[in-house]
Amino acid sequence: MSFRRDALASKLPVSLITGFLGSGKTTLISKLVRHPDMNRVAVIINEIGEIGIDHDLVSMSSESVSLLSNGCLCCALRTDLQETLRLLFAQRRVGEIPDFDRVVVETTGLADPAPILQTLVSDALLATQYRPDGTVTLVDAVNGAAQIEQHAEATRQIALADRILISKTDLASPDAVASLERRIAGINRQASIVHIVNGQIDPASICGLGLASSLAGPATLRFLGERDEDSGTGDGPYLGKQLTPLHDPEISTLSLRFDKPFTWSVFTSAMSLLTSMRGPDLLRVKGIVNVDGAPVLVQAVQHIFHEPVSLDRWPSEDTGSRIVFITRNIDADAIRSLFTAVTALGEGGVKP
């Protein structure tokens, strides 16, 4: 058996923490940076003074990077994210700052996560050093429903999430929390939901949400949106299986399945056409595609596609292509029709 280098495994994972104003990001970060399991993590925040950690500082490695007593690095984002990530990697390589195995980025409450995710993929230098490891979105149990109604940013933060943390559940009624969960599911049915109070959470809950290896297995299926039957989440979505739709005024989730293999040219032609026409409204794409019998994992944020990952094997006996689209104001039938038309052209011998 020939050896194949796993490029994903050598890249530093980046976790993105987002959420609307007042959702509890500052409280969460302040608890995370003090957790003993964060001793090999670099945390990038907007302003280091906001989380009140000055008394925990041990030394200043540079103007913008602080070392906490537990070994966690805290970095104030005073320039753009690209420059900050490059600086951290360079300082890590030459030993100016302690080694770290992960980066956690906190966004502002009004930030759209999409451009940040695109930065990690489209910047060639960063893409060789870092990999997205999931987006975690905080939603306020008390004010979340109103924020979803009134602010497009809050909806987009939920739509792009891999995991939802509902905060302040101790301040809201069980009925209100249940209603909020249903609303969240109407926007993003793929994301798992966790309740938190006062920012208390195991750091492991925000890590390992992305694809860490091209070695296929249960972790691959979880990343793609399938749930473990024995994990207590067996009622969750099965990737590629059509479910009863949950409607939001703008955001919708479409799960498409194709039993017949694609050629790579046909699949990329269909996706290129879709992104050229509706890129800004194609919020997220994630799936596993049968390309001439082999499994290829694909994912995108709006018009920016991650580099496809060829898996070493199928993660289950199911070898059908299944793709999840999270879209804004795109009719489900339009996507189906586009794939059908491009596939038909390819099968008919006409180059798409």
C-alpha positions as CSV (number, residue, x, y, z in Angstrom):
1,M,0.0,0.0,0.0
2,S,1.5,3.4,-1.0
3,F,1.9,6.1,1.6
4,R,-0.1,9.3,1.1
5,R,0.6,12.4,3.1
6,D,-2.5,13.7,4.9
7,A,-2.2,17.4,4.3
8,L,-5.2,18.2,6.5
9,A,-3.6,16.6,9.6
10,S,-0.5,18.9,9.4
11,K,-2.5,22.2,9.4
12,L,-3.4,24.2,12.6
13,P,-7.2,24.1,13.2
14,V,-9.0,27.4,13.5
15,S,-12.3,27.7,15.5
16,L,-14.5,30.7,14.8
17,I,-16.7,32.0,17.7
18,T,-19.4,34.3,16.6
19,G,-22.8,35.5,17.8
20,F,-24.9,38.7,17.9
21,L,-24.3,41.6,20.3
22,G,-24.9,40.5,23.9
23,S,-25.0,36.8,23.2
24,G,-22.2,36.1,25.7
25,K,-19.1,35.8,23.6
26,T,-17.0,37.9,26.0
27,T,-18.1,35.8,28.9
28,L,-17.4,32.6,27.0
29,I,-13.9,33.7,26.0
30,S,-13.0,34.9,29.5
31,K,-13.9,31.4,30.8
32,L,-12.1,29.6,28.0
33,V,-8.8,31.4,28.4
34,R,-8.6,30.4,32.0
35,H,-9.4,26.7,31.4
36,P,-6.4,24.4,31.9
37,D,-7.1,22.6,28.6
38,M,-6.4,25.9,26.7
39,N,-2.7,25.9,27.5
40,R,-1.7,25.3,23.9
41,V,-4.3,27.5,22.2
42,A,-3.9,31.0,20.7
43,V,-7.1,33.1,21.1
44,I,-7.6,36.1,18.8
45,I,-10.0,38.7,20.2
46,N,-11.0,42.2,19.2
47,E,-9.7,44.0,22.2
48,I,-7.7,42.2,24.9
49,G,-9.0,44.6,27.7
50,E,-12.6,43.7,27.1
51,I,-12.4,40.3,28.9
52,G,-10.6,41.5,32.0
53,I,-7.6,39.2,32.0
54,D,-4.9,41.7,32.8
55,H,-4.3,40.1,36.3
56,D,-3.6,36.8,34.6
57,L,-0.9,38.1,32.2
58,V,2.6,36.6,32.7
59,S,4.6,38.4,30.1
60,M,4.2,40.3,26.8
61,S,5.7,38.4,23.8
62,S,5.0,41.3,21.5
63,E,2.8,44.4,21.3
64,S,-0.3,42.4,20.6
65,V,0.3,38.9,22.0
66,S,-0.1,38.1,25.7
67,L,0.7,35.0,27.6
68,L,-1.6,33.9,30.3
69,S,-0.7,32.0,33.4
70,N,-2.1,28.7,32.1
71,G,0.0,29.0,28.9
72,C,-2.9,30.3,26.7
73,L,-1.9,33.0,24.2
74,C,-4.3,35.9,23.9
75,C,-3.9,38.1,20.8
76,A,-5.5,41.5,20.3
77,L,-6.8,41.9,16.7
78,R,-5.4,45.3,15.9
79,T,-4.8,44.6,12.2
80,D,-6.7,42.4,9.8
81,L,-7.1,38.7,10.5
82,Q,-4.7,37.6,7.7
83,E,-1.8,39.7,9.1
84,T,-2.5,38.5,12.7
85,L,-2.5,34.8,11.7
86,R,0.6,35.2,9.7
87,L,2.3,36.9,12.6
88,L,1.3,34.2,15.0
89,F,2.6,31.4,12.8
90,A,5.9,33.2,12.1
91,Q,6.5,33.9,15.8
92,R,5.6,30.3,16.7
93,R,8.0,29.0,14.1
94,V,11.0,31.0,15.3
95,G,10.2,30.5,19.0
96,E,9.2,34.0,19.9
97,I,6.0,32.8,21.4
98,P,5.1,29.4,23.0
99,D,4.0,26.7,20.7
100,F,0.3,26.3,20.1
101,D,-1.9,23.6,18.5
102,R,-5.1,25.6,17.8
103,V,-6.4,29.0,17.1
104,V,-9.7,30.4,18.4
105,V,-11.0,33.6,16.8
106,E,-13.7,35.7,18.4
107,T,-15.6,38.0,16.0
108,T,-17.6,41.2,16.7
109,G,-21.3,40.9,17.3
110,L,-22.2,42.4,13.9
111,A,-19.7,40.3,11.9
112,D,-20.7,38.1,9.0
113,P,-18.7,34.9,9.4
114,A,-18.5,34.2,5.7
115,P,-15.6,36.6,4.8
116,I,-13.6,35.3,7.7
117,L,-14.1,31.7,6.5
118,Q,-13.3,32.8,3.0
119,T,-10.0,34.4,4.2
120,L,-8.8,31.0,5.6
121,V,-9.5,29.3,2.2
122,S,-8.6,32.0,-0.4
123,D,-5.4,33.2,1.1
124,A,-2.8,30.8,-0.3
125,L,-0.3,31.3,2.5
126,L,-2.8,30.8,5.3
127,A,-4.4,27.8,3.5
128,T,-1.1,25.9,3.8
129,Q,-0.8,26.6,7.5
130,Y,-4.4,26.7,8.9
131,R,-7.6,24.8,8.3
132,P,-11.2,25.9,9.4
133,D,-12.3,23.7,12.3
134,G,-15.8,24.9,12.6
135,T,-18.0,27.9,13.4
136,V,-19.6,28.2,16.8
137,T,-22.4,30.7,17.1
138,L,-23.8,31.9,20.4
139,V,-27.5,32.8,20.6
140,D,-29.1,34.6,23.5
141,A,-32.0,32.6,25.0
142,V,-33.7,35.8,26.1
143,N,-33.2,38.1,23.0
144,G,-32.3,35.6,20.3
145,A,-35.7,35.3,18.7
146,A,-36.1,39.1,18.4
147,Q,-32.6,39.4,17.0
148,I,-33.3,36.8,14.3
149,E,-36.4,38.7,13.3
150,Q,-34.8,42.1,13.2
151,H,-31.2,41.6,12.1
152,A,-29.9,39.7,9.1
153,E,-26.5,39.3,10.7
154,A,-27.9,37.2,13.5
155,T,-29.6,34.9,11.0
156,R,-26.4,34.5,8.9
157,Q,-24.4,33.7,12.0
158,I,-26.8,30.8,12.7
159,A,-26.9,29.7,9.1
160,L,-23.1,29.3,8.9
161,A,-22.7,27.5,12.3
162,D,-21.5,24.0,12.9
163,R,-22.6,24.2,16.5
164,I,-25.0,26.5,18.3
165,L,-24.5,27.6,21.9
166,I,-27.7,28.9,23.5
167,S,-26.6,31.2,26.3
168,K,-28.6,32.6,29.3
169,T,-30.9,29.6,29.4
170,D,-31.2,30.1,33.1
171,L,-32.9,33.5,32.4
172,A,-35.5,32.2,29.9
173,S,-38.5,29.9,30.3
174,P,-38.3,26.3,29.0
175,D,-41.0,27.1,26.5
176,A,-39.1,30.1,25.2
177,V,-35.9,28.1,24.8
178,A,-37.8,25.3,23.0
179,S,-39.3,27.9,20.7
180,L,-35.9,29.4,20.0
181,E,-34.5,25.9,19.2
182,R,-37.3,25.4,16.6
183,R,-36.5,28.7,15.0
184,I,-32.8,27.9,14.9
185,A,-33.6,24.5,13.3
186,G,-35.6,26.4,10.7
187,I,-32.4,28.3,9.7
188,N,-29.8,25.5,10.2
189,R,-30.9,22.0,10.8
190,Q,-27.4,20.6,10.5
191,A,-25.9,22.4,13.5
192,S,-26.0,20.7,17.0
193,I,-27.3,22.7,19.9
194,V,-25.7,23.0,23.4
195,H,-27.0,25.0,26.3
196,I,-24.6,27.1,28.4
197,V,-24.9,29.3,31.5
198,N,-22.3,32.0,32.4
199,G,-20.0,30.9,29.6
200,Q,-19.2,27.6,31.3
201,I,-18.3,25.0,28.7
202,D,-15.7,22.3,28.1
203,P,-13.3,23.6,25.4
204,A,-13.7,20.2,23.7
205,S,-17.3,21.2,22.8
206,I,-16.0,23.9,20.4
207,C,-13.2,21.8,18.9
208,G,-13.1,19.0,16.4
209,L,-16.1,20.3,14.4
210,G,-14.2,20.4,11.1
211,L,-12.5,17.8,9.0
212,A,-9.2,16.9,10.5
213,S,-8.1,14.1,8.2
214,S,-8.7,12.6,4.9
215,L,-9.0,9.2,6.6
216,A,-12.7,8.5,6.5
217,G,-14.7,7.3,9.4
218,P,-17.4,8.4,11.9
219,A,-15.8,11.8,12.4
220,T,-16.2,12.4,8.6
221,L,-19.9,11.6,8.8
222,R,-20.4,13.9,11.8
223,F,-18.7,16.7,10.0
224,L,-20.9,16.2,7.0
225,G,-24.1,16.4,9.2
226,E,-24.9,12.8,10.0
227,R,-25.4,12.0,13.7
228,D,-24.2,9.1,15.8
229,E,-27.1,6.7,16.5
230,D,-25.6,5.9,19.9
231,S,-24.8,9.5,20.9
232,G,-28.2,10.6,21.9
233,T,-28.7,12.6,18.6
234,G,-30.0,9.8,16.5
235,D,-33.1,11.9,15.6
236,G,-30.9,14.4,13.7
237,P,-30.5,14.8,10.0
238,Y,-29.1,12.1,7.7
239,L,-27.0,13.7,5.0
240,G,-28.7,13.4,1.7
241,K,-32.1,12.2,3.0
242,Q,-34.9,14.6,2.2
243,L,-36.6,15.9,5.4
244,T,-39.7,17.8,6.1
245,P,-38.7,21.4,5.4
246,L,-38.5,24.0,8.2
247,H,-39.2,27.4,6.7
248,D,-37.5,30.7,7.5
249,P,-38.4,33.8,5.5
250,E,-35.0,33.9,3.7
251,I,-32.7,31.0,4.8
252,S,-33.4,27.4,3.8
253,T,-31.5,24.1,3.8
254,L,-31.7,21.8,0.8
255,S,-30.3,18.3,0.9
256,L,-29.7,16.7,-2.5
257,R,-28.8,13.1,-3.2
258,F,-27.4,11.6,-6.4
259,D,-27.0,7.8,-6.8
260,K,-25.2,8.0,-10.1
261,P,-21.4,8.9,-10.0
262,F,-20.3,12.3,-11.4
263,T,-17.3,13.1,-13.5
264,W,-15.3,15.8,-11.9
265,S,-15.9,18.1,-14.9
266,V,-19.7,17.8,-14.7
267,F,-19.8,18.4,-11.0
268,T,-17.5,21.4,-11.1
269,S,-19.4,22.8,-14.1
270,A,-22.7,22.7,-12.2
271,M,-21.2,24.3,-9.1
272,S,-19.4,27.0,-11.1
273,L,-22.6,27.9,-12.8
274,L,-24.5,28.0,-9.5
275,T,-21.9,30.1,-7.8
276,S,-21.5,32.5,-10.7
277,M,-25.3,33.2,-10.7
278,R,-26.1,33.1,-7.0
279,G,-22.8,33.1,-5.1
280,P,-23.7,35.7,-2.4
281,D,-26.9,33.7,-1.6
282,L,-25.2,30.4,-1.5
283,L,-24.3,30.7,2.1
284,R,-22.7,27.3,2.6
285,V,-22.2,24.0,0.8
286,K,-21.0,20.7,2.3
287,G,-21.1,17.2,1.0
288,I,-19.5,14.1,-0.2
289,V,-19.5,13.4,-3.9
290,N,-19.0,10.2,-5.8
291,V,-16.5,11.1,-8.5
292,D,-16.0,8.2,-10.8
293,G,-16.6,5.8,-7.9
294,A,-14.2,7.6,-5.4
295,P,-15.4,9.8,-2.4
296,V,-14.5,13.4,-2.6
297,L,-15.4,15.9,0.1
298,V,-16.5,19.3,-1.0
299,Q,-17.4,22.5,0.9
300,A,-17.8,26.1,0.1
301,V,-18.8,29.5,1.6
302,Q,-20.7,31.6,-0.9
303,H,-18.6,31.7,-4.1
304,I,-15.3,30.5,-2.4
305,F,-14.7,26.7,-2.6
306,H,-12.3,24.9,-0.3
307,E,-9.8,22.6,-1.9
308,P,-11.6,19.3,-2.4
309,V,-10.4,16.4,-0.2
310,S,-10.1,12.9,-1.7
311,L,-11.0,10.5,1.2
312,D,-9.1,7.3,1.5
313,R,-12.3,5.3,1.5
314,W,-16.1,5.7,1.8
315,P,-17.0,6.4,5.5
316,S,-19.9,4.0,5.2
317,E,-21.5,1.6,2.8
318,D,-23.5,4.4,1.3
319,T,-21.6,5.5,-1.9
320,G,-24.1,8.0,-3.2
321,S,-23.4,11.7,-3.6
322,R,-25.1,13.8,-0.9
323,I,-24.8,17.6,-0.7
324,V,-26.3,20.0,1.7
325,F,-26.9,23.6,0.5
326,I,-27.7,26.4,3.0
327,T,-29.1,29.2,0.8
328,R,-30.8,32.6,0.9
329,N,-33.8,33.1,-1.3
330,I,-32.9,30.3,-3.7
331,D,-35.6,28.0,-4.8
332,A,-34.8,24.3,-4.2
333,D,-36.1,23.2,-7.6
334,A,-33.7,25.7,-9.3
335,I,-30.7,23.9,-7.8
336,R,-32.1,20.5,-8.7
337,S,-32.9,21.6,-12.3
338,L,-29.4,23.0,-12.7
339,F,-27.7,19.8,-11.7
340,T,-30.0,17.8,-13.8
341,A,-29.4,19.9,-16.9
342,V,-25.6,20.0,-16.5
343,T,-25.5,16.2,-15.9
344,A,-27.6,15.6,-18.9
345,L,-25.3,17.7,-21.1
346,G,-22.3,15.8,-19.8
347,E,-23.9,12.4,-20.4
348,G,-24.9,13.4,-23.9
349,G,-21.3,14.1,-24.8
350,V,-21.7,17.8,-24.8
351,K,-18.9,19.5,-22.8
352,P,-20.5,21.5,-19.9
